[in-house]
Amino acid sequence: MTSETRYGIDSIRRAVELLRELVERGHLSLDEAAGLTGVSKSTAFRMLSTLQDLELAEKAPAGGYQPGSEALRWGLLLLGRLDVPEVAVGELRSVWLEVKETVGLAMFSGSRIVLAEILESPYPFRMAEVPGGIVPAHSSALGRAVAAYLDRDALLSALGPEPFPTDSPDSPTLIADLLPLLASVREVGYSVEIGESALGVACVAAPVFKRGKVVGAISIAGPCVRMGDDRVKQLGRSISAAARRISEKLSPGFQVPTDGGVNHADFAAEGDWVRKS
């Protein structure tokens, strides 16, 4: 049995999968590495040793393995070339100084929406997140701000199979329930989430565009006790204006796309409402 498939090499595929899991989880034991890649412990050890030689992995102080300095450098290089974080940081800080709540930036890459920057609220009671986390496209304000402007195929890829996983009964689990929420984002310019990602936390987010394509979103999040209806609307307008300014810096002459996003007709035409894994 050959290790080569028609279009790829299995050993490389497993090594890349191992590196991805290591970066996403932040730590792996040897047993976990073997289990996740479907190889023996001795093979997993050789893979990790190779990643160590390349400085993509390193031994963790308490045992096991963690991402190495080269993995961090690659991530920073990628973000740097996207140039959105560099452009957005000034606006994020201005919003943070104004509202004193947690402010964030998420980037859309491939089929994932990833937190790239977090400025935490100075208040003791605040929303706390960490850069690198994956943002759900269906149940988070950041995710829906991006999803509202994806085409049909990109949206399906970002969402995954129905029913969508959720920790809140208020989150949509089907495309049919999500589409009206995405239409609302396009109508008012921002998305709203109340207690869907974290109990007692409200969030508003607005999309960021580059050359006519949605590339991410920025958000304001805080405890519901500080986020009443009137303030949510005010913060929604603030984050929408900040996102527009970022988009204008990225693309001079920027205009919000009028033909972006999908609607019921895009799915009803094919009867494609339920996607199973």
N, C-alpha and C positions, 0 to 999 in steps of 0.2 A: 504493500500500500504506500503510495507516494505521499510526501508531505506537501506537494504542490497541488493546488486546485487549478481549474482552467484559467482563472484570472488572478490568482493570488497564492501566497505561500502561507500555509497554516501556522508555522512557527512564528512568523512575523505578526500574523493576525493575533495570536495568543499573547505575544509580548506587548503589543499595543493595547490589547484589552486589559492586560495586567497593569500597565502604566496608567490607563484611564481610571481603573478602579482605585489605584493607589492615590491618584490626585483627587478624585472625588471624595473618597472616604477619609483621606488624610493619614491613615495608618492601616497596615495589614500584618497579620501574623503569617508565618509560613503555611500553616494549615489553611487559613483563609485564602491565601494566594493560590494554593493548589486547588481548592474547591471551586473558586471562581473561574479559573481557567480550564478546569477539567483535566489537569495533568497530575502526575505523581509528585510527591514532595521533593524528590531529588531533582526532577525537571524544573519545578517551581523555584528551587534554590538556585539552580544554574541561571534561570532567567533573571532572578533578582540580583544575582552576582554580576551579570552582564549590565543590568541597569545601574548598579553601583559603579562599575568601571566607567560608565558614561556620565556619571554624576546625575542621573535621572532619579535615583533612589539612594537612600542612605539608612544605616542602622538607627533605629529610634533609641533614645536613652533608656527607656523602660522595656526594651525588647521589641522584636518585630521590625517593620520597615516603615519609612515615611518618605514623602517626595524629596528629591535632592535639589540642590541649588540650580542645576541646569534646567530642571522642569519648571522652576519658578521663573528663570530667565526667559524661557520660551513663552510662557504665558504673558509675561510683561511685554515681550517683543510684539506678540500678536495684538495685545490691547493697544500698544503704542502705534502700530501701523494702522489700526482702525481709526485712530486720532479723535474719536468721539470723546473718550474720557478727558483728554487734555482740553478740548474745547468746552466741555460741560462743567468742569470743576469750578470755574468762576461763578457760573449761574447757580450751581448747587449751593455754593457757600453763601451767595446773596440770599437765596431762599431760606437757607438754614438760619441765617442771622435774623431774618424777618419773622419767621414763624416759630422758631425754637422747638421744632419737632424733628423727628428722624427723617432725613432726606436721603434718597437713594437713586442710583443709576443702574439699570439693567441693560445688557447688550444681547441682541439677537444674533446667534451664530449657528449655522446649520439648521437644526430643528429645535434648538434649545434657547431658552431665555435665561441668562446667567447674571447674577448680581456682580457688578464690577466696582461699585463705590458706595460706601455708607458713611454718612455723617450723623452720628447719634445725637439725640436730643440731650440738652444739658440737664433736663429734669430727671429726678431719681426714678420716676415711674414713666417708662418709655418703651418704645418698640426697639428690640435689639436684633440685628441680623449680622451675618458675616459675608464679606465678598467671596464669590466662588459658588454660592448656593444656587441651585436650580429653581427657577420660578415657574410654577404651573401656569400654563396658558389659559386655562378655563376658570380658575378660582381665585386668582390674585389680580389686584388692580394693575400692577405692572404687566402681567401676562396678557390681560385683556386689552390693555392699551396698544400692545404690539399686535396681538391677534386680530384686532379690528381692521388692520390694513394689510393682512396677508392674503395672497391669492388662495384659491381653493386647495391646491396640492400642498402648499406650504402650511396652510392651516391644519389640514388633516395630519401632516407629519408632526407638527408641533403638539397636537392634541393627543395622538395615540388612539387606541381602540376605546369604544364605548363599552360599558359606562365608565366615565372618568372617575378616578379615585377622589374622594373628598372627605374632609373631617367635619364638614358643616352641612346641615340640611338645606342651607340657603344657597349652596353652590350648585351650578348646573352639572348634570351628569350625562346629558345628551346634547348633541349638536343643535337639535331643534330648540332646546331651552337656552342655549348659549347665543345663538344668532341675534335675537332681539337686544341682548346686552351689548353686543359688538356694534349693532346699528346705533345704539344710544351713544356710544363712544364717538362715532363719526359725527353724530348730530351736535353734541355739546362740547366736544374737544377733549374730554377726559373721562376716565373710568373711576368707578367708586366700588369699594369693597368694605363691608362691615362684618367683622368677625369671621371671615371665611378662612384666612390663613392662620390667624391666632385669635383665640377667644378674647373679647373685650378690646380688640384693636381695629381701628378704622384706617383706611388708606385711600388716597386719590393718586392717580397717575396719568401722565400724558405722553403721547408718542413723540419720538425724535426721528427725523428723516434726514437722509443724505442722498442727493441726486434722485429725488423722487421716490426712494424706497425707505420703508421703515427699518431702522437699524437698532432701535432700543426704545427705552422709555425712562422717565424720571418720576419720582414719587415723593409724597409726604405721608408719613404714617404716625399715628399717635393713639393713646388710649381713648376709648369711646367717651369717657367722662369729659374729655377736652374737645371732642369732635362732634358737636351737635349738628343738626341739619344745616343751619345758617353758616356755621364755620366750614363745614364740608364743601358747601357751594363756593364760599370765598376762596378756600384753599385750592379747589378745583380750577377756578379761574386763574389763580396765581401760578399753579404748576403748568397749566396750559400755555400761559404767556411765556414762562421761562423755557418750556420745550420749543416753542416757536422761535425764540431768540437763538437757542442752540442750533436749530435747524437752519436758520438764516445765516449763521456763521459758517456752517458746514457747506451750505449751498446758496451763495448769493442769488437774490431774486426768488427765493423759495416761496412756493405756494402749497398749501395743504392739498394733497391729491384728492381729486373729486371722483375718481374712478377706482379707488382702492377698496379692498375688502370684499367679502362675499355676502350673499343674502340667501333667503330661503329658495329663491328660484334656481340658484346655482346647484342646489342639492335636489330640490323637488323634481327637476327635469329628468334626473336619473333615478329618482326614488332612493337615493343613497343616504338614508338617515342613520342607519345603524352600521357601525364598523366593528367587527369582531376581530380579536387577535387570532 
